[in-house]
Amino acid sequence: MFKFLAVFIGGGVGSIARYALSILFQNVNSKFPFATVLSNFLSCLIMGLFILFISEKIISSSIWRLLLIVGFCGGFSTFSTFSLESLNLFEDHHYGYFVLNILLSLVFGIGVLFILTKKI
């Protein structure tokens, strides 16, 4: 039961952080989804930092791993919004932003996790 509670709490805090980030970008007059790209990048960065710096001390406990990685990072990142915004950019014929959104999201997200988890 504590495992479900850890995911619930972490996911709630992550979702609130994601919503707060979207509010910061609500007045940006652009077709590009800055808030989504940033939240996904930051989620990957936070996950990578958790894995790199505290995985052996704190995150080795399954409750903390569930709270921080599964819950918070899962609630803060937003693949479904990324997918919908990408589709909308494509359908609205903003092909440059469509490609840029996909490339930045994948390169930054996978790149930061690769760098941090390889302990270079």
Secondary structure, 3 states (H helix, E strand, C coil): CHHHHHHHHHHHHHHHHHHHHHHHCCCCCCCCCHHHHHHHHHHHHHHHHHHHHHHHHHHCCHHHHHHHHHHHHHHHCCHHHHHHHHHHHHHCCCHHHHHHHHHHHHHHHHHHHHHHHCCC
